[in-house]
Amino acid sequence: QVQLVESGGGLVQTGGSLRLSCAASGRLFNIIDMGWYRQAPGEEREWIAGINRDDGPNYLDSLKGRFIISRDGAKNTVYLQMNSVIAEYTALYSCYTRDSAFRINTYWGQGTQVTVSS
């Protein structure tokens, strides 16, 4: 069974920084990518960043230059460095990973809450 566990969320002031982590464990084969979504109150969940084995990192356009995604392949862990945060970044941040064991499988974490205070 695959598990993804996020950590690092919390309360941060506007303009501050926060680093999220997501560790994947269990039977994963041929990981395609790892990344992050977020869901703000009353909003749809949106993809914000991903990192794959071929193309490297990709970001939601509005977050380029503010967020940095990285991955430790040996630990199956993905990180999201959030810089210069604003109140609009308040959301539940969830990580995901996809592997290709027989078919493409997507796994999700429970999410970690990030609250930006003004």
N, C-alpha and C positions, 0 to 999 in steps of 0.2 A: 504494500500500500504506500502510495506517495503522500508525503506531507510537506506543506510549505508553511513556515512560521516566520511571520514578520516581527520586527522589533524596531525601536527607535522613535516611535511616534511620541507625541506629547504636545505641550503648550510652548509656543515660541512667539517672540515679539516680532512685529513687522520689521523687516530689514534683517532679521536674524537668519541663522542657518540651522539645518537639521539633517541628520544622516539616517536614512532608513536602511534596514538590512532584511534580507529574506533568505532563509536557509531551506533548501530542498533536501529531503531525505527519502529513502525508499528505492524502489526498483525503477530507475529511469534508464532508458536506452536511447542513444543517439539524440541528445537534447538539441532541439532546433533553435530555441531562443528562450530567453527569460526577460521579464519586463514588469511594468507597473501600469495599473489603471488607478483612477480615483473616482469617487462619487461624492459630490457635494450635496448638502441637504436640498431635496426637491429637484435635483438634477439627474440626468441620465449618467450612467457610468461612462467614462471616457478613457481611452488609451492615452498614456502620456509619454511613455518611453519604453524602448526595448533594445536588447542587444543580442545579436545572433552570431553564429559561428562563421558566417561568410562576409557579411557587410559591416559588422561592427555596430556602433550605437545609432539609434534613430530617436527623434524626439518630436512631440507635438510642436508645431512651429512656434507657438506663443511662448514655449518654455525653453527654447534654444538660448543658450547663454546663461540661464539661471539654474538649470538642473543638469547634473552629470550622472549618467548611469555607468556602472562598472560591474565586472563579474569576476569572481574567483572560481575558475572551472574546477580546480581540484576539490573545492569545498561545496560545489554546486550552490553557491551563494551569490546573490545579486544585490547591489547597493544602489541607493538613490541619494545623491548629495543635493540637497535643496538649499539654494542660496538666495539672498535678497527676497525673502518670502513676503507675500502680501496677504491681506485678509481673504482674498478670493481663492487662496490655496487651501483654505480650510476644507477638509474632506476626509473621507475614509480611503486610505491608500492600500490597495491590494496588489500583491504580486502574483505572477503566473509563470508557468513554464510549459513548454510543449515538447513532447518527444515523439519519436516515430517508430515505436515498437509495433510492427505489423500494420498500424494505422497511426494517424496523428492524434495524439491525446493531449488534452489541455487540463492542467491542474491549477487550482487556485488556493491562495491562502485566505485566512479569515479576515485579514485587514488590520491596519493600525491607524488609529485616529490622529490626525494632525490638526491642531487648532492654532490659528494665527491671531494673536491679539494686537489691537491697535494701541 
